[in-house]
Amino acid sequence: HGLINHQSTVFLFDPDTGRVSAAVGGNLLTALRTAAASAVSSKYLAPEGARVLGMIGAGHQSAFQMRAAVRFGSFEKIIGWNPHPEMLSRLADTAADLGLPFEAVDLPQLGAEADVIISITSAFEPLLMDGHVKGPTHIAAMGTDTKGKQELDPALVARARLFTDEVAQSLSIGEFQHAAARGTILAADVTAIGQVIIGAHPGRGEAEVTIFDGTGVGLQDLAVASAVVELAKQQGKAAKVDL
């Protein structure tokens, strides 16, 4: 139908009456909040002095991910890989728009050179392997949101310090489901990113590799939609209708 494969609408309700207070198109908001979550993880967990951003995946979401990451980091170069190389032009064009050089590389080079890696694919088998990742690295695994999906080698997950947006969801349908199924990680090994943000967890610490599993939670959609509705009202862009 010529549409992106993720379609969503967010409905907000008045907490006092239960009536619908707003209907908000969710496609753009989902892309923005997913990228924001990834960028926040990089802000708190990236190794000090991170300069190279690695992108795995060149689909619709990848440009949002790159733009958000650059807002939080001091990257000097972007490198990228995609299962379909012909799609890498999206990454190259976005990097050029941001004023940063871009280089297409293979996965071993990406894992060895990138300080921060964002993985945003629909893969059902590991792409980034344990042996690929060298030196201090933060990985934002943003593609796995369904039973069976997988972007990272379970051995890589097992040796990293792990963070997520929602622990139970991460272990059941997120990137950490595979290592959990093998018994190489437990729920106690995974920390909610909010604990780092509020200062209740040291975050990266002395870990060589950190991984944030962004599974996506409805609360993010509601919070972003609520903020957007208020902005729309202030700017006179909200269309009011009678129920």
CYANA upper distance limits for C-alpha pairs under 8 A (distance plus 0.5 A):
  4 ILE  CA     60 HIS  CA      8.23
  6 HIS  CA     27 ASN  CA      7.45
  7 GLN  CA     26 GLY  CA      7.73
  7 GLN  CA     27 ASN  CA      6.27
  8 SER  CA     25 GLY  CA      7.09
  8 SER  CA     26 GLY  CA      5.25
  8 SER  CA     27 ASN  CA      6.07
  8 SER  CA     30 THR  CA      8.46
  9 THR  CA     23 ALA  CA      7.40
  9 THR  CA     24 VAL  CA      6.22
  9 THR  CA     25 GLY  CA      5.15
  9 THR  CA     26 GLY  CA      5.04
  9 THR  CA     27 ASN  CA      7.79
 10 VAL  CA     23 ALA  CA      6.31
 10 VAL  CA     24 VAL  CA      5.58
 10 VAL  CA     25 GLY  CA      6.82
 10 VAL  CA     26 GLY  CA      6.23
 10 VAL  CA    221 ASP  CA      7.67
 10 VAL  CA    222 LEU  CA      7.64
 10 VAL  CA    225 ALA  CA      7.46
 11 PHE  CA     20 VAL  CA      7.37
 11 PHE  CA     21 SER  CA      8.11
 11 PHE  CA     22 ALA  CA      6.30
 11 PHE  CA     23 ALA  CA      5.09
 11 PHE  CA     24 VAL  CA      6.83
 12 LEU  CA     20 VAL  CA      6.38
 12 LEU  CA     21 SER  CA      5.97
 12 LEU  CA     22 ALA  CA      5.61
 12 LEU  CA     23 ALA  CA      6.93
 12 LEU  CA    222 LEU  CA      7.71
 12 LEU  CA    225 ALA  CA      8.37
 12 LEU  CA    226 SER  CA      7.88
 13 PHE  CA     18 GLY  CA      6.13
 13 PHE  CA     19 ARG  CA      5.96
 13 PHE  CA     20 VAL  CA      4.84
 13 PHE  CA     21 SER  CA      5.43
 13 PHE  CA     22 ALA  CA      7.48
 14 ASP  CA     18 GLY  CA      5.63
 14 ASP  CA     19 ARG  CA      5.96
 14 ASP  CA     20 VAL  CA      6.73
 14 ASP  CA     21 SER  CA      6.05
 22 ALA  CA    229 VAL  CA      7.99
 24 VAL  CA    225 ALA  CA      7.12
 24 VAL  CA    229 VAL  CA      8.27
 25 GLY  CA     29 LEU  CA      8.08
 26 GLY  CA     30 THR  CA      6.24
 26 GLY  CA    221 ASP  CA      8.33
 26 GLY  CA    225 ALA  CA      8.37
 27 ASN  CA     31 ALA  CA      6.98
 28 LEU  CA     32 LEU  CA      6.68
 29 LEU  CA     33 ARG  CA      6.47
 29 LEU  CA    221 ASP  CA      7.76
 29 LEU  CA    224 VAL  CA      7.50
 29 LEU  CA    225 ALA  CA      7.73
 30 THR  CA     34 THR  CA      6.45
 30 THR  CA    221 ASP  CA      7.27
 31 ALA  CA     35 ALA  CA      6.74
 31 ALA  CA     61 GLN  CA      6.55
 31 ALA  CA     64 PHE  CA      7.04
 32 LEU  CA     36 ALA  CA      6.53
 32 LEU  CA     64 PHE  CA      6.93
 33 ARG  CA     37 ALA  CA      6.58
 33 ARG  CA    220 GLN  CA      7.42
 33 ARG  CA    221 ASP  CA      7.80
 33 ARG  CA    224 VAL  CA      7.64
 34 THR  CA     38 SER  CA      6.96
 34 THR  CA     65 GLN  CA      8.19
 34 THR  CA    142 MET  CA      8.24
 34 THR  CA    214 GLY  CA      8.15
 34 THR  CA    216 GLY  CA      7.43
 35 ALA  CA     39 ALA  CA      6.67
 35 ALA  CA     61 GLN  CA      8.23
 35 ALA  CA     64 PHE  CA      6.25
 35 ALA  CA     65 GLN  CA      4.97
 35 ALA  CA     66 MET  CA      8.36
 35 ALA  CA     68 ALA  CA      6.35
 35 ALA  CA     69 ALA  CA      8.11
 36 ALA  CA     40 VAL  CA      6.58
 36 ALA  CA     65 GLN  CA      8.04
 36 ALA  CA     68 ALA  CA      6.44
 36 ALA  CA     69 ALA  CA      8.36
 37 ALA  CA     41 SER  CA      6.88
 37 ALA  CA    214 GLY  CA      7.59
 38 SER  CA     42 SER  CA      6.98
 38 SER  CA     65 GLN  CA      7.70
 38 SER  CA     68 ALA  CA      8.46
 38 SER  CA     69 ALA  CA      7.84
 38 SER  CA    118 ILE  CA      8.21
 38 SER  CA    140 ALA  CA      6.37
 38 SER  CA    142 MET  CA      7.74
 38 SER  CA    212 PHE  CA      8.14
 38 SER  CA    214 GLY  CA      7.36
 39 ALA  CA     43 LYS  CA      6.65
 39 ALA  CA     65 GLN  CA      7.95
 39 ALA  CA     68 ALA  CA      6.17
 39 ALA  CA     69 ALA  CA      5.17
 39 ALA  CA     71 ARG  CA      8.49
 39 ALA  CA     72 PHE  CA      6.88
 40 VAL  CA     44 TYR  CA      6.93
 40 VAL  CA     72 PHE  CA      7.99
 41 SER  CA     45 LEU  CA      6.27
 41 SER  CA     46 ALA  CA      8.11
 41 SER  CA    140 ALA  CA      7.65
 41 SER  CA    193 ILE  CA      7.69
 41 SER  CA    212 PHE  CA      6.94
 42 SER  CA     46 ALA  CA      5.32
 42 SER  CA     69 ALA  CA      7.73
 42 SER  CA     72 PHE  CA      8.00
 42 SER  CA     73 GLY  CA      8.23
 42 SER  CA    116 VAL  CA      7.71
 42 SER  CA    138 HIS  CA      7.42
 42 SER  CA    140 ALA  CA      7.93
 43 LYS  CA     72 PHE  CA      6.33
 43 LYS  CA     73 GLY  CA      7.39
 44 TYR  CA    196 VAL  CA      7.79
 44 TYR  CA    197 ILE  CA      7.72
 44 TYR  CA    203 GLY  CA      7.54
 44 TYR  CA    204 ARG  CA      8.35
 45 LEU  CA    138 HIS  CA      6.94
 45 LEU  CA    203 GLY  CA      6.67
 45 LEU  CA    204 ARG  CA      5.83
 45 LEU  CA    210 THR  CA      7.36
 46 ALA  CA     50 ALA  CA      7.16
 46 ALA  CA    115 ASP  CA      7.85
 46 ALA  CA    116 VAL  CA      6.88
 46 ALA  CA    137 THR  CA      7.33
 46 ALA  CA    138 HIS  CA      5.63
 46 ALA  CA    204 ARG  CA      8.10
 46 ALA  CA    210 THR  CA      8.38
 47 PRO  CA    115 ASP  CA      7.37
 47 PRO  CA    116 VAL  CA      8.40
 47 PRO  CA    136 PRO  CA      6.56
 47 PRO  CA    137 THR  CA      6.75
 47 PRO  CA    138 HIS  CA      7.24
 47 PRO  CA    204 ARG  CA      8.20
 49 GLY  CA     74 SER  CA      8.41
 50 ALA  CA     73 GLY  CA      7.99
 50 ALA  CA     74 SER  CA      7.47
 50 ALA  CA     75 PHE  CA      7.19
 50 ALA  CA    115 ASP  CA      5.75
 50 ALA  CA    116 VAL  CA      7.40
 51 ARG  CA     73 GLY  CA      8.43
 51 ARG  CA     74 SER  CA      6.56
 51 ARG  CA     75 PHE  CA      4.70
 51 ARG  CA     76 GLU  CA      5.78
 51 ARG  CA     77 LYS  CA      7.21
 51 ARG  CA    114 ALA  CA      8.38
 51 ARG  CA    115 ASP  CA      7.02
 52 VAL  CA     75 PHE  CA      6.06
 52 VAL  CA     76 GLU  CA      6.64
 52 VAL  CA     77 LYS  CA      5.59
 52 VAL  CA     78 ILE  CA      6.30
 52 VAL  CA     79 ILE  CA      7.86
 52 VAL  CA    113 GLU  CA      7.49
 52 VAL  CA    114 ALA  CA      5.39
 52 VAL  CA    115 ASP  CA      5.87
 52 VAL  CA    116 VAL  CA      7.15
 53 LEU  CA     75 PHE  CA      6.92
 53 LEU  CA     77 LYS  CA      6.92
 53 LEU  CA     78 ILE  CA      5.32
 53 LEU  CA     79 ILE  CA      6.80
 53 LEU  CA    114 ALA  CA      5.92
 53 LEU  CA    115 ASP  CA      6.69
 53 LEU  CA    116 VAL  CA      5.56
 53 LEU  CA    117 ILE  CA      6.46
 53 LEU  CA    118 ILE  CA      8.27
 54 GLY  CA     78 ILE  CA      6.35
 54 GLY  CA     79 ILE  CA      5.38
 54 GLY  CA     80 GLY  CA      6.02
 54 GLY  CA    110 LEU  CA      6.61
 54 GLY  CA    111 GLY  CA      8.30
 54 GLY  CA    114 ALA  CA      5.62
 54 GLY  CA    115 ASP  CA      7.95
 54 GLY  CA    116 VAL  CA      6.54
 54 GLY  CA    117 ILE  CA      4.98
 54 GLY  CA    118 ILE  CA      6.73
 55 MET  CA     62 SER  CA      8.17
 55 MET  CA     66 MET  CA      8.24
 55 MET  CA     78 ILE  CA      7.91
 55 MET  CA     79 ILE  CA      6.74
 55 MET  CA     80 GLY  CA      5.02
 55 MET  CA     81 TRP  CA      6.90
 55 MET  CA    117 ILE  CA      6.37
 55 MET  CA    118 ILE  CA      5.60
 55 MET  CA    119 SER  CA      6.67
 55 MET  CA    120 ILE  CA      8.37
 56 ILE  CA     80 GLY  CA      6.33
 56 ILE  CA     81 TRP  CA      5.60
 56 ILE  CA     82 ASN  CA      6.34
 56 ILE  CA    117 ILE  CA      7.87
 56 ILE  CA    118 ILE  CA      6.61
 56 ILE  CA    119 SER  CA      5.10
 56 ILE  CA    120 ILE  CA      6.65
 56 ILE  CA    121 THR  CA      7.62
 57 GLY  CA     62 SER  CA      6.95
 57 GLY  CA     80 GLY  CA      8.06
 57 GLY  CA     81 TRP  CA      6.78
 57 GLY  CA     82 ASN  CA      5.21
 57 GLY  CA     83 PRO  CA      7.78
 57 GLY  CA    119 SER  CA      6.78
 57 GLY  CA    120 ILE  CA      5.76
 57 GLY  CA    121 THR  CA      5.68
 58 ALA  CA     62 SER  CA      5.77
 58 ALA  CA     63 ALA  CA      8.10
 58 ALA  CA     81 TRP  CA      8.17
 58 ALA  CA     82 ASN  CA      6.37
 58 ALA  CA     87 MET  CA      6.47
 58 ALA  CA     88 LEU  CA      6.29
 58 ALA  CA     90 ARG  CA      6.85
 58 ALA  CA     91 LEU  CA      6.71
 58 ALA  CA    120 ILE  CA      8.28
 58 ALA  CA    121 THR  CA      8.35
 59 GLY  CA     63 ALA  CA      8.34
 59 GLY  CA     87 MET  CA      7.98
 59 GLY  CA     90 ARG  CA      8.35
 59 GLY  CA    120 ILE  CA      8.30
 59 GLY  CA    121 THR  CA      7.87
 60 HIS  CA     64 PHE  CA      8.39
 61 GLN  CA     65 GLN  CA      6.82
 61 GLN  CA    120 ILE  CA      7.75
 62 SER  CA     66 MET  CA      6.72
 62 SER  CA     91 LEU  CA      7.72
 62 SER  CA    120 ILE  CA      7.10
 63 ALA  CA     67 ARG  CA      6.72
 63 ALA  CA     90 ARG  CA      7.53
 63 ALA  CA     91 LEU  CA      6.98
 63 ALA  CA     94 THR  CA      6.62
 64 PHE  CA     68 ALA  CA      6.68
 65 GLN  CA     69 ALA  CA      6.61
 65 GLN  CA    118 ILE  CA      8.11
 66 MET  CA     70 VAL  CA      6.71
 66 MET  CA     94 THR  CA      8.10
 66 MET  CA     95 ALA  CA      8.28
 67 ARG  CA     71 ARG  CA      7.02
 67 ARG  CA     94 THR  CA      8.21
 67 ARG  CA     98 LEU  CA      8.08
 68 ALA  CA     72 PHE  CA      7.35
 69 ALA  CA     73 GLY  CA      6.65
 70 VAL  CA     74 SER  CA      7.23
 70 VAL  CA     75 PHE  CA      6.95
 76 GLU  CA    100 LEU  CA      6.91
 76 GLU  CA    101 PRO  CA      8.02
 77 LYS  CA    100 LEU  CA      6.28
 77 LYS  CA    101 PRO  CA      5.80
 77 LYS  CA    102 PHE  CA      6.74
 78 ILE  CA     95 ALA  CA      7.52
 78 ILE  CA    100 LEU  CA      7.41
 78 ILE  CA    101 PRO  CA      6.74
 78 ILE  CA    102 PHE  CA      5.37
 78 ILE  CA    103 GLU  CA      7.07
 79 ILE  CA    102 PHE  CA      6.02
 79 ILE  CA    103 GLU  CA      5.28
 79 ILE  CA    104 ALA  CA      6.24
 79 ILE  CA    105 VAL  CA      6.97
 79 ILE  CA    110 LEU  CA      7.18
 79 ILE  CA    114 ALA  CA      8.02
 80 GLY  CA     88 LEU  CA      7.96
 80 GLY  CA     91 LEU  CA      7.77
 80 GLY  CA    102 PHE  CA      8.06
 80 GLY  CA    103 GLU  CA      6.95
 80 GLY  CA    104 ALA  CA      5.54
 80 GLY  CA    105 VAL  CA      6.45
 80 GLY  CA    106 ASP  CA      8.43
 80 GLY  CA    110 LEU  CA      7.52
 81 TRP  CA     85 PRO  CA      7.73
 81 TRP  CA     88 LEU  CA      7.72
 81 TRP  CA    104 ALA  CA      6.48
 81 TRP  CA    105 VAL  CA      6.37
 81 TRP  CA    106 ASP  CA      6.64
 81 TRP  CA    107 LEU  CA      7.13
 81 TRP  CA    110 LEU  CA      8.18
 82 ASN  CA     87 MET  CA      7.70
 82 ASN  CA     88 LEU  CA      7.07
 84 HIS  CA     88 LEU  CA      8.19
 87 MET  CA     91 LEU  CA      8.49
 88 LEU  CA     92 ALA  CA      6.87
 88 LEU  CA    104 ALA  CA      7.94
 89 SER  CA     93 ASP  CA      6.37
 90 ARG  CA     94 THR  CA      6.63
 91 LEU  CA     95 ALA  CA      6.56
 91 LEU  CA    102 PHE  CA      8.17
 92 ALA  CA     96 ALA  CA      6.63
 92 ALA  CA    102 PHE  CA      6.14
 92 ALA  CA    103 GLU  CA      8.18
 93 ASP  CA     97 ASP  CA      6.68
 94 THR  CA     98 LEU  CA      6.83
 95 ALA  CA     99 GLY  CA      6.72
 95 ALA  CA    100 LEU  CA      5.66
 95 ALA  CA    101 PRO  CA      6.92
 95 ALA  CA    102 PHE  CA      6.65
 96 ALA  CA    100 LEU  CA      6.09
 96 ALA  CA    101 PRO  CA      7.10
 96 ALA  CA    102 PHE  CA      7.99
105 VAL  CA    109 GLN  CA      6.71
105 VAL  CA    110 LEU  CA      6.73
106 ASP  CA    110 LEU  CA      6.70
107 LEU  CA    111 GLY  CA      6.52
107 LEU  CA    127 LEU  CA      8.42
107 LEU  CA    128 LEU  CA      7.24
107 LEU  CA    132 HIS  CA      7.37
108 PRO  CA    112 ALA  CA      6.69
108 PRO  CA    131 GLY  CA      8.35
108 PRO  CA    132 HIS  CA      5.17
108 PRO  CA    133 VAL  CA      7.99
109 GLN  CA    113 GLU  CA      6.49
109 GLN  CA    132 HIS  CA      7.93
110 LEU  CA    114 ALA  CA      6.17
110 LEU  CA    132 HIS  CA      8.18
111 GLY  CA    117 ILE  CA      8.26
111 GLY  CA    128 LEU  CA      7.94
111 GLY  CA    132 HIS  CA      5.24
111 GLY  CA    133 VAL  CA      4.75
111 GLY  CA    134 LYS  CA      6.81
112 ALA  CA    132 HIS  CA      6.63
112 ALA  CA    133 VAL  CA      5.84
112 ALA  CA    134 LYS  CA      5.23
112 ALA  CA    135 GLY  CA      7.77
113 GLU  CA    134 LYS  CA      8.06
114 ALA  CA    137 THR  CA      7.62
115 ASP  CA    136 PRO  CA      7.13
115 ASP  CA    137 THR  CA      5.28
115 ASP  CA    138 HIS  CA      6.93
116 VAL  CA    137 THR  CA      6.16
116 VAL  CA    138 HIS  CA      5.28
116 VAL  CA    139 ILE  CA      6.30
116 VAL  CA    140 ALA  CA      8.26
117 ILE  CA    137 THR  CA      7.95
117 ILE  CA    138 HIS  CA      6.74
117 ILE  CA    139 ILE  CA      5.16
117 ILE  CA    140 ALA  CA      6.68
118 ILE  CA    139 ILE  CA      6.37
118 ILE  CA    140 ALA  CA      5.29
118 ILE  CA    141 ALA  CA      6.61
118 ILE  CA    142 MET  CA      7.69
119 SER  CA    139 ILE  CA      7.97
119 SER  CA    140 ALA  CA      6.72
119 SER  CA    141 ALA  CA      5.44
119 SER  CA    142 MET  CA      6.32
119 SER  CA    143 GLY  CA      7.00
119 SER  CA    151 GLU  CA      7.70
120 ILE  CA    141 ALA  CA      7.15
120 ILE  CA    142 MET  CA      5.58
120 ILE  CA    143 GLY  CA      4.95
121 THR  CA    142 MET  CA      8.20
121 THR  CA    143 GLY  CA      5.46
121 THR  CA    144 THR  CA      8.24
121 THR  CA    151 GLU  CA      7.79
122 SER  CA    143 GLY  CA      6.26
122 SER  CA    144 THR  CA      7.38
122 SER  CA    149 LYS  CA      7.38
122 SER  CA    150 GLN  CA      8.34
122 SER  CA    151 GLU  CA      8.43
123 ALA  CA    127 LEU  CA      8.17
123 ALA  CA    143 GLY  CA      8.15
123 ALA  CA    144 THR  CA      8.25
123 ALA  CA    149 LYS  CA      6.34
123 ALA  CA    150 GLN  CA      6.15
123 ALA  CA    151 GLU  CA      6.32
124 PHE  CA    148 GLY  CA      6.56
124 PHE  CA    149 LYS  CA      4.67
124 PHE  CA    150 GLN  CA      5.24
124 PHE  CA    151 GLU  CA      7.45
125 GLU  CA    149 LYS  CA      7.31
125 GLU  CA    150 GLN  CA      5.49
125 GLU  CA    151 GLU  CA      6.56
125 GLU  CA    152 LEU  CA      8.30
126 PRO  CA    150 GLN  CA      5.96
126 PRO  CA    151 GLU  CA      4.87
126 PRO  CA    152 LEU  CA      5.13
126 PRO  CA    153 ASP  CA      5.62
127 LEU  CA    151 GLU  CA      5.74
127 LEU  CA    152 LEU  CA      6.38
127 LEU  CA    153 ASP  CA      7.63
128 LEU  CA    132 HIS  CA      7.10
128 LEU  CA    133 VAL  CA      8.39
128 LEU  CA    151 GLU  CA      6.99
128 LEU  CA    152 LEU  CA      5.59
128 LEU  CA    153 ASP  CA      6.67
129 MET  CA    133 VAL  CA      7.72
129 MET  CA    152 LEU  CA      6.76
129 MET  CA    153 ASP  CA      5.32
129 MET  CA    155 ALA  CA      8.29
129 MET  CA    156 LEU  CA      7.06
130 ASP  CA    153 ASP  CA      6.41
130 ASP  CA    154 PRO  CA      8.42
130 ASP  CA    155 ALA  CA      6.34
130 ASP  CA    156 LEU  CA      4.81
131 GLY  CA    156 LEU  CA      8.47
133 VAL  CA    137 THR  CA      7.95
135 GLY  CA    208 GLU  CA      6.95
135 GLY  CA    209 VAL  CA      8.18
136 PRO  CA    207 ALA  CA      8.27
136 PRO  CA    208 GLU  CA      5.07
136 PRO  CA    209 VAL  CA      6.21
137 THR  CA    208 GLU  CA      6.93
137 THR  CA    209 VAL  CA      5.44
137 THR  CA    210 THR  CA      7.04
138 HIS  CA    209 VAL  CA      6.25
138 HIS  CA    210 THR  CA      5.31
138 HIS  CA    211 ILE  CA      6.36
138 HIS  CA    212 PHE  CA      8.36
139 ILE  CA    209 VAL  CA      8.11
139 ILE  CA    210 THR  CA      6.69
139 ILE  CA    211 ILE  CA      5.17
139 ILE  CA    212 PHE  CA      6.74
140 ALA  CA    211 ILE  CA      6.32
140 ALA  CA    212 PHE  CA      5.29
140 ALA  CA    213 ASP  CA      6.69
140 ALA  CA    214 GLY  CA      7.56
141 ALA  CA    151 GLU  CA      7.80
141 ALA  CA    152 LEU  CA      8.30
141 ALA  CA    175 GLU  CA      7.48
141 ALA  CA    211 ILE  CA      7.49
141 ALA  CA    212 PHE  CA      6.54
141 ALA  CA    213 ASP  CA      5.47
141 ALA  CA    214 GLY  CA      6.64
142 MET  CA    213 ASP  CA      6.69
142 MET  CA    214 GLY  CA      5.36
142 MET  CA    215 THR  CA      7.14
143 GLY  CA    149 LYS  CA      8.45
143 GLY  CA    150 GLN  CA      8.34
143 GLY  CA    151 GLU  CA      7.70
143 GLY  CA    214 GLY  CA      8.22
143 GLY  CA    215 THR  CA      8.27
144 THR  CA    149 LYS  CA      5.74
144 THR  CA    150 GLN  CA      6.31
144 THR  CA    151 GLU  CA      7.47
144 THR  CA    173 ILE  CA      7.80
144 THR  CA    174 GLY  CA      5.71
144 THR  CA    175 GLU  CA      5.85
144 THR  CA    214 GLY  CA      8.42
144 THR  CA    215 THR  CA      7.16
145 ASP  CA    149 LYS  CA      7.47
145 ASP  CA    173 ILE  CA      6.18
145 ASP  CA    174 GLY  CA      5.59
145 ASP  CA    175 GLU  CA      7.98
145 ASP  CA    215 THR  CA      5.81
145 ASP  CA    216 GLY  CA      7.97
146 THR  CA    173 ILE  CA      5.38
146 THR  CA    174 GLY  CA      7.02
147 LYS  CA    172 SER  CA      7.67
147 LYS  CA    173 ILE  CA      5.14
147 LYS  CA    174 GLY  CA      7.85
147 LYS  CA    177 GLN  CA      8.38
148 GLY  CA    173 ILE  CA      7.93
149 LYS  CA    173 ILE  CA      8.40
149 LYS  CA    174 GLY  CA      8.26
149 LYS  CA    175 GLU  CA      7.90
150 GLN  CA    175 GLU  CA      6.43
150 GLN  CA    178 HIS  CA      8.24
151 GLU  CA    175 GLU  CA      7.58
152 LEU  CA    156 LEU  CA      7.35
152 LEU  CA    157 VAL  CA      7.59
152 LEU  CA    175 GLU  CA      7.74
153 ASP  CA    157 VAL  CA      7.12
154 PRO  CA    158 ALA  CA      6.59
154 PRO  CA    176 PHE  CA      8.32
154 PRO  CA    178 HIS  CA      6.77
154 PRO  CA    179 ALA  CA      5.46
155 ALA  CA    159 ARG  CA      7.03
155 ALA  CA    179 ALA  CA      8.04
156 LEU  CA    160 ALA  CA      6.93
157 VAL  CA    161 ARG  CA      8.43
157 VAL  CA    162 LEU  CA      8.01
157 VAL  CA    176 PHE  CA      7.69
157 VAL  CA    179 ALA  CA      7.25
157 VAL  CA    211 ILE  CA      7.85
158 ALA  CA    179 ALA  CA      7.17
158 ALA  CA    184 THR  CA      6.48
158 ALA  CA    185 ILE  CA      6.70
159 ARG  CA    209 VAL  CA      8.01
160 ALA  CA    207 ALA  CA      7.63
160 ALA  CA    208 GLU  CA      7.75
160 ALA  CA    209 VAL  CA      5.38
160 ALA  CA    210 THR  CA      5.73
160 ALA  CA    211 ILE  CA      6.96
161 ARG  CA    189 ASP  CA      8.11
161 ARG  CA    190 VAL  CA      8.16
161 ARG  CA    204 ARG  CA      7.83
161 ARG  CA    207 ALA  CA      6.85
161 ARG  CA    209 VAL  CA      6.84
161 ARG  CA    210 THR  CA      5.22
161 ARG  CA    211 ILE  CA      6.83
162 LEU  CA    189 ASP  CA      7.08
162 LEU  CA    190 VAL  CA      5.44
162 LEU  CA    191 THR  CA      6.78
162 LEU  CA    210 THR  CA      6.43
162 LEU  CA    211 ILE  CA      5.61
162 LEU  CA    212 PHE  CA      6.74
162 LEU  CA    213 ASP  CA      8.30
163 PHE  CA    190 VAL  CA      5.85
163 PHE  CA    191 THR  CA      5.15
163 PHE  CA    192 ALA  CA      6.07
163 PHE  CA    193 ILE  CA      6.13
163 PHE  CA    210 THR  CA      8.08
163 PHE  CA    211 ILE  CA      6.54
163 PHE  CA    212 PHE  CA      5.16
163 PHE  CA    213 ASP  CA      6.81
164 THR  CA    170 SER  CA      7.25
164 THR  CA    190 VAL  CA      7.48
164 THR  CA    191 THR  CA      6.83
164 THR  CA    192 ALA  CA      5.60
164 THR  CA    193 ILE  CA      6.09
164 THR  CA    212 PHE  CA      5.63
164 THR  CA    213 ASP  CA      5.16
164 THR  CA    214 GLY  CA      6.33
164 THR  CA    215 THR  CA      7.93
165 ASP  CA    170 SER  CA      8.28
165 ASP  CA    192 ALA  CA      5.99
165 ASP  CA    193 ILE  CA      6.33
165 ASP  CA    194 GLY  CA      8.01
165 ASP  CA    213 ASP  CA      7.54
165 ASP  CA    214 GLY  CA      6.44
165 ASP  CA    215 THR  CA      7.17
165 ASP  CA    216 GLY  CA      7.58
165 ASP  CA    217 VAL  CA      7.96
166 GLU  CA    170 SER  CA      6.61
166 GLU  CA    192 ALA  CA      6.74
166 GLU  CA    215 THR  CA      7.78
166 GLU  CA    217 VAL  CA      7.90
167 VAL  CA    171 LEU  CA      6.82
167 VAL  CA    187 ALA  CA      7.56
167 VAL  CA    190 VAL  CA      6.99
167 VAL  CA    191 THR  CA      7.53
167 VAL  CA    192 ALA  CA      6.85
168 ALA  CA    172 SER  CA      6.76
168 ALA  CA    187 ALA  CA      8.11
169 GLN  CA    173 ILE  CA      6.26
169 GLN  CA    174 GLY  CA      6.71
169 GLN  CA    215 THR  CA      7.54
170 SER  CA    174 GLY  CA      4.47
170 SER  CA    175 GLU  CA      6.77
170 SER  CA    176 PHE  CA      6.17
170 SER  CA    177 GLN  CA      6.96
170 SER  CA    213 ASP  CA      7.22
170 SER  CA    214 GLY  CA      8.38
170 SER  CA    215 THR  CA      6.67
171 LEU  CA    175 GLU  CA      7.86
171 LEU  CA    176 PHE  CA      5.59
171 LEU  CA    177 GLN  CA      4.87
171 LEU  CA    178 HIS  CA      8.46
171 LEU  CA    180 ALA  CA      6.81
171 LEU  CA    187 ALA  CA      7.77
172 SER  CA    176 PHE  CA      8.15
172 SER  CA    177 GLN  CA      5.67
173 ILE  CA    177 GLN  CA      6.37
173 ILE  CA    215 THR  CA      8.34
174 GLY  CA    213 ASP  CA      7.27
174 GLY  CA    214 GLY  CA      8.12
174 GLY  CA    215 THR  CA      6.04
175 GLU  CA    213 ASP  CA      6.53
175 GLU  CA    215 THR  CA      8.34
176 PHE  CA    180 ALA  CA      6.62
176 PHE  CA    213 ASP  CA      7.78
177 GLN  CA    181 ALA  CA      6.54
178 HIS  CA    182 ARG  CA      6.91
179 ALA  CA    183 GLY  CA      6.77
179 ALA  CA    184 THR  CA      5.97
179 ALA  CA    185 ILE  CA      6.35
180 ALA  CA    184 THR  CA      6.56
180 ALA  CA    185 ILE  CA      5.63
180 ALA  CA    186 LEU  CA      6.64
180 ALA  CA    187 ALA  CA      8.48
185 ILE  CA    189 ASP  CA      6.69
186 LEU  CA    190 VAL  CA      7.84
191 THR  CA    195 GLN  CA      7.65
192 ALA  CA    196 VAL  CA      8.09
193 ILE  CA    197 ILE  CA      7.01
193 ILE  CA    212 PHE  CA      8.35
194 GLY  CA    198 ILE  CA      6.69
195 GLN  CA    199 GLY  CA      6.72
195 GLN  CA    200 ALA  CA      5.52
195 GLN  CA    201 HIS  CA      5.92
196 VAL  CA    200 ALA  CA      6.31
196 VAL  CA    201 HIS  CA      5.22
196 VAL  CA    202 PRO  CA      6.73
196 VAL  CA    203 GLY  CA      5.94
204 ARG  CA    210 THR  CA      7.02
216 GLY  CA    220 GLN  CA      7.94
217 VAL  CA    221 ASP  CA      7.78
218 GLY  CA    222 LEU  CA      6.86
219 LEU  CA    223 ALA  CA      6.59
220 GLN  CA    224 VAL  CA      6.62
221 ASP  CA    225 ALA  CA      6.43
222 LEU  CA    226 SER  CA      6.48
223 ALA  CA    227 ALA  CA      6.83
224 VAL  CA    228 VAL  CA      6.67
225 ALA  CA    229 VAL  CA      6.64
226 SER  CA    230 GLU  CA      6.97
227 ALA  CA    231 LEU  CA      6.86
228 VAL  CA    232 ALA  CA      6.55
229 VAL  CA    233 LYS  CA      6.69
229 VAL  CA    238 ALA  CA      7.60
230 GLU  CA    234 GLN  CA      6.78
231 LEU  CA    235 GLN  CA      6.64
232 ALA  CA    236 GLY  CA      6.43
232 ALA  CA    237 LYS  CA      5.28
232 ALA  CA    238 ALA  CA      5.49
233 LYS  CA    237 LYS  CA      6.60
233 LYS  CA    238 ALA  CA      5.79
